[in-house]
Amino acid sequence: MNHQIISRKPGFAQGLFLILPIVLGVVGVSVFTATVNLMQQHFSYVPNGAYWVNLLQTMPGFWIVAFSPIAGWLADRLGRRNILMLSMVVYALVGMAPFWLENIWTILLTRCFVGMCESVVLTVTTTMLCDYFHGRTRERWLASQTGVASLSALLIIPLGGALGARYGWQGPFLVYFISLVLVVFVAIYTWEPEHVAPTTDEIAMVNADAIYQSIPWARMSGIILITLVGSIFFYSTITQNANALVQLGVKDPARIGAYATWASLGVPVGTVLFWFLGRLHINLLLCIDFLIIGIGFTLMSTASTPAGYVMAADLQQVGCGLVLPTLLVWATRGLAYHVRGRGNGLWQGAFGLGLFASGIVLQYMGSLYGGSILAAFGVLGRFGLAAAGIALVAWIVLRRSRRA
């Protein structure tokens, strides 16, 4: 019997073509950011047209939350690679479909399928990275996902704008073709980690660092709760940069776009820092992460110039670039092969939920301060510093208990 897990050794190519599909999650949310106004004008004849256009943009996020646990279950039951490639093909087809569609309700339906496919892609690629790699190598690949997603937005948003200028509001949907390109490389360079009737040695290799043979619900519940907090911190800055800059007097859309781009460059920096700090105890690492986030939010709330705001936002995003891989590595560490997909699905769902929760949280906090988004950032800064303090106390208590 030919056991491929013995003859094939994952390397750089496998890691690269499993982190690149993270770009599809960025495409789903931000590809027509630059053409929302064009879509609102086109569908102005539809009752509440502006509301429905905004829903087109956020609809995939809802399905990432709702479908990620199911995607994880499918990965554990049916295997990884085939459903990943199928989802990438369907993602491309339903993603590009609005280029030829005019009915907003039909387009809304395609956006639902885009979100479902995204949930499978995000969950399964992360799961396969956990299957292929172990220890520090695995953690670095997982951390790289965050950096790749952040950097890809710098290309995807301008590309969507260029296609919108060329073809109108439907142009940005052509960006979804990238999924058909990526799936070719996934087909060439990856293989199914699971095998029929694996040997004892094969099981040991796949479960090299497995501690949990079933979902550790108590542990995952705590991680999911902290992930939700970290996700709210992350999305609060990304989704509200434009409003904060307007509050600071920036009116020109081109300048807002430029400032917002600079304000997001901290995430890949945080990802690189994780490569060096990832060996720290999880509580100490969370303390550092939330401390940076809290200081960043506080400086954002007190900024008086756009340049000062951008520098503070970059610092906050460095903390986010640290905390997201910290939580993902924590969630996936120790899960056996047959529950790894579900564990990743639960984490992806919690992370996606932060996108929706951040809007509600900021709207409520802003209402307490006369609608000031900068003041709302100040409140989040205090929460971040409090979270850092809690993590530090937990680290100290654990150290003392271990010594005892």
For each residue, the residues with C-beta under 8 A, 3 or more apart:
1: 197
2: 7
3: 6 7 195 198 199 202
4: 7 8 191 195
5: 8 193 195 198 202 205 206
6: 3 201 202 205
7: 2 3 4
8: 4 5 191
9:
10: 14 15 132 133
11: 14 15
12: 15 16
13: 16 17 189
14: 10 11 17 18 132 189 190
15: 10 11 12 18 19 129 132 133 141 144
16: 12 13 19 20
17: 13 14 20 21 182 185 186 189 190
18: 14 15 21 125 128 129 132 141 186 190
19: 15 16 22 125 129 141 144 145 148
20: 16 17 23 148 182 185
21: 17 18 24 84 88 121 122 125 179 182 186
22: 19 25 26 122 125 145 148 149 152
23: 20 26 27 148 149 152 156 178 182
24: 21 27 28 88 91 117 118 121 122 178 179 182
25: 22 28 29 64 118 121 122 149
26: 22 23 29 30 31 149 152 153 156
27: 23 24 30 31 95 156 175 176 178 179
28: 24 25 31 60 61 95 114 115 118
29: 25 26 57 58 60 61 355
30: 26 27 33 153 156 157 160
31: 26 27 28 156 157 159 160 172 173 175 176
32: 35 36 39 57 160 164 169 172 173
33: 30 36 57 157 160 161
34: 157 158 160 161 164 172 257
35: 32 38 39 160 161 164 168 169 171 172
36: 32 33 39 40 53 54 57
37: 40 41
38: 35 41 42 164 168 169
39: 32 35 36 42 43 53 56 169
40: 36 37 43 44 49 50 53
41: 37 38 44 169
42: 38 39 168 169
43: 39 40 46 49 52 53 104
44: 40 41 49 50
45: 49
46: 43 49 52 104
47:
48: 51 52
49: 40 43 44 45 46 52 53 104
50: 40 44 53 54
51: 48 54 55
52: 43 46 48 49 55 56 104 108
53: 36 39 40 43 49 50 56 57 104
54: 36 50 51 57 58
55: 51 52 58 59 108
56: 39 52 53 59 104 107 108 111
57: 29 32 33 36 53 54
58: 29 54 55 61 62 355 356
59: 55 56 62 63 108 111 112 114 115
60: 28 29 63 64 111 112 114 115 118
61: 28 29 58 64 65 115 352 355 356
62: 58 59 65 66 115 356
63: 59 60 66 67 112 114 115 116 118 119
64: 25 60 61 67 68 115 118 119 122 348 349 352
65: 61 62 68 349 352 353 356
66: 62 63 70 115 119 349
67: 63 64 70 71 115 116 119 120
68: 64 65 71 72 119 122 123 345 346 348 349 352
69: 72 73 342 345 346 349
70: 66 67 73 74 119 345
71: 67 68 74 75 83 116 119 120 122 123 124 341 345 348
72: 68 69 75 76 123 127 341 342 343 344 345 346 348
73: 69 70 76 77 341 342 345
74: 70 71 77 78 83 120 341
75: 71 72 78 79 80 83 120 123 124 127 340 341 342 344 345
76: 72 73 338 339 340 341 342
77: 73 74
78: 74 75 82 83
79: 75 82 83 192 194
80: 75 83 84 124 127 128 131 192 193 194 341
81: 84 85 128 186 190 191 192 193
82: 78 79 85 86 192
83: 71 74 75 78 79 80 86 87 120 124
84: 21 80 81 87 88 120 121 124 125 128 186
85: 81 82 88 89 183 186 187
86: 82 83 89 90
87: 83 84 90 91 116 117 120 121 124
88: 21 24 84 85 91 92 117 121 179 180 182 183 186
89: 85 86 92 93 179 180 183
90: 86 87 93 94 113 117
91: 24 87 88 94 95 113 114 117 118 121 176 179
92: 88 89 95 96 176 177 178 179 180 183
93: 89 90 96 97
94: 90 91 97 110 113 114 117
95: 27 28 91 92 110 114 173 175 176 179
96: 92 93 99 173 174 176 177
97: 93 94 100 101 107 110 173
98: 101 107 110 170 173
99: 96 167 170 171 173 174
100: 97 170
101: 97 98 106 107 110
102:
103: 106 107
104: 43 46 49 52 53 56 107 108
105: 108 109
106: 101 103 109 110
107: 56 97 98 101 103 104 110 111
108: 52 55 56 59 104 105 111 112
109: 105 106 112 113
110: 94 95 97 98 101 106 107 113 114
111: 56 59 60 107 108 114 115
112: 59 60 63 108 109 115 116
113: 90 91 94 109 110 116 117
114: 28 59 60 63 91 94 95 110 111 117 118 176
115: 28 59 60 61 62 63 64 66 67 111 112 118 119
116: 63 67 71 87 112 113 119 120
117: 24 87 88 90 91 94 113 114 120 121
118: 24 25 28 60 63 64 91 114 115 121 122
119: 63 64 66 67 68 70 71 115 116 122 123 345 348 349 352
120: 67 71 74 75 83 84 87 116 117 123 124
121: 21 24 25 84 87 88 91 117 118 124 125
122: 21 22 24 25 64 68 71 118 119 125 126 348
123: 68 71 72 75 119 120 126 127 341 344 345 348
124: 71 75 80 83 84 87 120 121 127 128 341
125: 18 19 21 22 84 121 122 128 129 145
126: 122 123 129 130 142 145 328 332 344 348
127: 72 75 80 123 124 130 131 340 341 344
128: 18 80 81 84 124 125 131 132 190 193
129: 15 18 19 125 126 132 133 138 141 142 145
130: 126 127 133 138 142 332 335 340 344
131: 80 127 128 193 206 337 340
132: 10 14 15 18 128 129 138 193
133: 10 15 129 130 137 138 141
134: 137 138 208 209
135: 138 139 208 209
136: 139 140 278 279
137: 133 134 140 141
138: 129 130 132 133 134 135 141 142 329 332
139: 135 136 142 143 274 278 325 329
140: 136 137 143 144 275 278
141: 15 18 19 129 133 137 138 144 145
142: 126 129 130 138 139 145 325 328 329 332
143: 139 140 146 147 271 274 275 278 325 328 329
144: 15 19 140 141 147 148 271
145: 19 22 125 126 129 141 142 148 149 325 328
146: 143 149 150 267 268 270 271 321 324 325
147: 143 144 150 151 267 268 271 272 321
148: 19 20 22 23 144 145 151 152
149: 22 23 25 26 145 146 152 153 267
150: 146 147 153 154 264 265 267 268 271 317 321
151: 147 148 154 155 268
152: 22 23 26 148 149 155 156
153: 26 30 149 150 156 157 264
154: 150 151 157 158 261 264
155: 151 152 158 159
156: 23 26 27 30 31 152 153 159 160 175
157: 30 31 33 34 153 154 160 161 257 261
158: 34 154 155 161 162
159: 31 155 156 162 163 172 175
160: 30 31 32 33 34 35 156 157 163 164 171 172 175
161: 33 34 35 157 158 164 165 172
162: 158 159 165 166
163: 159 160 166 167 171 172 174 175
164: 32 34 35 38 160 161 167 168 169 171 172
165: 161 162 171
166: 162 163 171
167: 99 163 164 170 171 174
168: 35 38 42 164 171
169: 32 35 38 39 41 42 164 172
170: 98 99 100 167 173
171: 35 99 160 163 164 165 166 167 168 174
172: 31 32 34 35 159 160 161 163 164 169 175
173: 31 32 95 96 97 98 99 170 176
174: 96 99 163 167 171 177
175: 27 31 95 156 159 160 163 172 178
176: 27 31 91 92 95 96 114 173 179
177: 92 96 174 180 181
178: 23 24 27 92 175 181 182
179: 21 24 27 88 89 91 92 95 176 182 183
180: 88 89 92 177 183 184
181: 177 178 184 185
182: 17 20 21 23 24 88 178 179 185 186
183: 85 88 89 92 179 180 186 187
184: 180 181 187 188
185: 17 20 181 182 188 189
186: 17 18 21 81 84 85 88 182 183 189 190
187: 85 183 184 190
188: 184 185
189: 13 14 17 185 186
190: 14 17 18 81 128 186 187
191: 4 8 81
192: 79 80 81 82 195
193: 5 80 81 128 131 132 206 337
194: 79 80 198 206 337
195: 3 4 5 192 198 202
196:
197: 1
198: 3 5 194 195 202 203 206
199: 3 202 203
200: 203 204
201: 6 204 205
202: 3 5 6 195 198 199 205 206
203: 198 199 200 206 207 337
204: 200 201 207 208
205: 5 6 201 202 208
206: 5 131 193 194 198 202 203 337
207: 203 204 210 336 337
208: 134 135 204 205
209: 134 135 333 334
210: 207 213 334 335 336 337
211: 334 335
212: 215 216 219 334 335 336 339
213: 210 336 338 339
214: 339
215: 212 220 335 339 342 343 346
216: 212 219 220
217: 220 221
218: 221 222
219: 212 216 222 223
220: 215 216 217 223 224 331 343 346
221: 217 218 224 225
222: 218 219 225 226
223: 219 220 226 227 327 330 331 347
224: 220 221 227 228 331 346 347 350
225: 221 222 228 229 350
226: 222 223 229 230 286 327
227: 223 224 230 231 327 331 347 350 351 354
228: 224 225 231 232 350 351 353 354 357
229: 225 226 232 233 354 383 387
230: 226 227 233 234 289 320 323 324 327 354
231: 227 228 234 235 324 350 351 352 353 354 355 357 358
232: 228 229 235 236 354 357 358 361 380
233: 229 230 236 237 293 297 316 319 320 323 380 384
234: 230 231 237 238 317 320 323 324 354 358
235: 231 232 238 239 354 355 358
236: 232 233 239 240 358 361 362 377 380
237: 233 234 240 241 263 264 300 313 316 317 320
238: 234 235 241 264
239: 235 236 355 358 359 362
240: 236 237 243 244 362 373 377
241: 237 238 244 245 256 259 260 263 264 313
242: 245 246 256 260
243: 240 246 247 373
244: 240 241 247 248 300 309 313 373 374 377
245: 241 242 248 250 255 256 259 260 306 309
246: 242 243 249 250 251 256
247: 243 244 372 373 374
248: 244 245 303 304 305 306 309 374
249: 246 306
250: 245 246 255 256 259 306
251: 246 255 256
252: 255 256
253: 256 257
254: 257 258
255: 245 250 251 252 258 259 306
256: 241 242 245 246 250 251 252 253 259 260
257: 34 157 253 254 260 261
258: 254 255 261 262
259: 241 245 250 255 256 262 263 306 309 310
260: 241 242 245 256 257 263 264
261: 154 157 257 258 264 265
262: 258 259 265 310 314
263: 237 241 259 260 266 309 310 313 314 317
264: 150 153 154 237 238 241 260 261 267 313 314 317
265: 150 261 262 268 269 314 317
266: 263 269 270 313 314 315 316 317 318 319 320 321
267: 146 147 149 150 264 270 271 317 318 320 321
268: 146 147 150 151 265 271 272 321
269: 265 266 272 273 314 317 318 321
270: 146 266 267 273 274 292 317 318 319 320 321 322 323
271: 143 144 146 147 150 267 268 274 275 321 322 325
272: 147 268 269 275 276
273: 269 270 276 277 318 321 322
274: 139 143 270 271 277 278 321 322 325 326
275: 140 143 271 272 278
276: 272 273
277: 273 274 280 285 288 322
278: 136 139 140 143 274 275 285 325 326 329
279: 136
280: 277 284 285 288
281: 284 285 395 398
282: 285 286 326 330
283: 286 287 391 392 394 395 398
284: 280 281 287 288 391 392 395
285: 277 278 280 281 282 288 289 322 326
286: 226 282 283 289 290 323 326 387 388 391
287: 283 284 290 291 388 389 391 392 395
288: 277 280 284 285 291 292 322 388
289: 230 285 286 292 293 319 322 323 326 388
290: 286 287 293 294 319 323 384 385 387 388 391
291: 287 288 294 295 319 384 385 388
292: 270 288 289 295 296 315 316 318 319 322
293: 233 289 290 296 297 316 319 320 323 381 384
294: 290 291 297 298 319 381 382 383 384 385 386 387 388
295: 291 292 298 299 315 316 319 381 384 385
296: 292 293 299 300 312 313 314 315 316 317 318 319 381 384
297: 233 293 294 300 301 316 377 378 380 381 384
298: 294 295 301 302 377 378 381 382 385
299: 295 296 302 303 308 311 312 315 316 381
300: 237 244 296 297 303 309 312 313 316 374 377 378 381
301: 297 298 374 375 376 377 378 381
302: 298 299 374 378
303: 248 299 300 306 308 309 312 374
304: 248 308
305: 248 308 309
306: 245 248 249 250 255 259 303 309 310
307: 310 311
308: 299 303 304 305 311 312
309: 244 245 248 259 263 300 303 305 306 312 313
310: 259 262 263 306 307 313 314
311: 299 307 308 314 315
312: 296 299 300 303 308 309 315 316
313: 237 241 244 263 264 266 296 300 309 310 316 317
314: 262 263 264 265 266 269 296 310 311 317 318
315: 266 292 295 296 299 311 312 318 319
316: 233 237 266 292 293 295 296 297 299 300 312 313 319 320
317: 150 234 237 263 264 265 266 267 269 270 296 313 314 320 321
318: 266 267 269 270 273 292 296 314 315 321 322
319: 233 266 270 289 290 291 292 293 294 295 296 315 316 322 323 384
320: 230 233 234 237 266 267 270 293 316 317 323 324
321: 146 147 150 266 267 268 269 270 271 273 274 317 318 324 325
322: 270 271 273 274 277 285 288 289 292 318 319 325 326
323: 230 233 234 270 286 289 290 293 319 320 326 327
324: 146 230 231 234 320 321 327 328 351
325: 139 142 143 145 146 271 274 278 321 322 328 329
326: 274 278 282 285 286 289 322 323 329 330
327: 223 226 227 230 323 324 330 331 347
328: 126 142 143 145 324 325 331 332 347
329: 138 139 142 143 278 325 326 332 333
330: 223 282 326 327 333
331: 220 223 224 227 327 328 343 344 346 347
332: 126 130 138 142 328 329 335 340 343 344 347
333: 209 329 330
334: 209 210 211 212
335: 130 210 211 212 215 332 339 340 343
336: 207 210 212 213 339 340
337: 131 193 194 203 206 207 210 340
338: 76 213
339: 76 212 213 214 215 335 336 342 343
340: 75 76 127 130 131 332 335 336 337 343 344
341: 71 72 73 74 75 76 80 123 124 127 344 345
342: 69 72 73 75 76 215 339 345 346
343: 72 215 220 331 332 335 339 340 346 347
344: 72 75 123 126 127 130 331 332 340 341 347 348
345: 68 69 70 71 72 73 75 119 123 341 342 348 349
346: 68 69 72 215 220 224 331 342 343 349 350
347: 223 224 227 327 328 331 332 343 344 350 351
348: 64 68 71 72 119 122 123 126 344 345 351 352
349: 64 65 66 68 69 119 345 346 352 353
350: 224 225 227 228 231 346 347 353 354
351: 227 228 231 324 347 348 354
352: 61 64 65 68 119 231 348 349 355 356
353: 65 228 231 349 350 356 357
354: 227 228 229 230 231 232 234 235 350 351 357 358
355: 29 58 61 231 235 239 352 358 359
356: 58 61 62 65 352 353 359 360
357: 228 231 232 353 354 360 361
358: 231 232 234 235 236 239 354 355 361 362
359: 239 355 356 362 363
360: 356 357 363 364
361: 232 236 357 358 364 365 380
362: 236 239 240 358 359 365 366 373 376
363: 359 360 366 367
364: 360 361 367 368
365: 361 362 368 369 375 376 379 380
366: 362 363 369 371 372 373 375 376
367: 363 364 371
368: 364 365 375 376 379
369: 365 366 372 375 376
370: 375
371: 366 367
372: 247 366 369 375 376
373: 240 243 244 247 362 366 376 377
374: 244 247 248 300 301 302 303 377 378
375: 301 365 366 368 369 370 372 378 379
376: 301 362 365 366 368 369 372 373 379 380
377: 236 240 244 297 298 300 301 373 374 380 381
378: 297 298 300 301 302 374 375 381 382
379: 365 368 375 376 382 383
380: 232 233 236 297 361 365 376 377 383 384
381: 293 294 295 296 297 298 299 300 301 377 378 384 385
382: 294 298 378 379 385 386
383: 229 294 379 380 386 387
384: 233 290 291 293 294 295 296 297 319 380 381 387 388
385: 290 291 294 295 298 381 382 388 389
386: 294 382 383 389 390
387: 229 286 290 294 383 384 390 391
388: 286 287 288 289 290 291 294 384 385 391 392
389: 287 385 386 392 393
390: 386 387 393 394
391: 283 284 286 287 290 387 388 394 395
392: 283 284 287 388 389 395 396
393: 389 390 396 397
394: 283 390 391 397 398
395: 281 283 284 287 391 392 398 399
396: 392 393 399 400
397: 393 394 400 401
398: 281 283 394 395 401 402
399: 395 396 402 403
400: 396 397 403 404
401: 397 398 404
402: 398 399
403: 399 400
404: 400 401
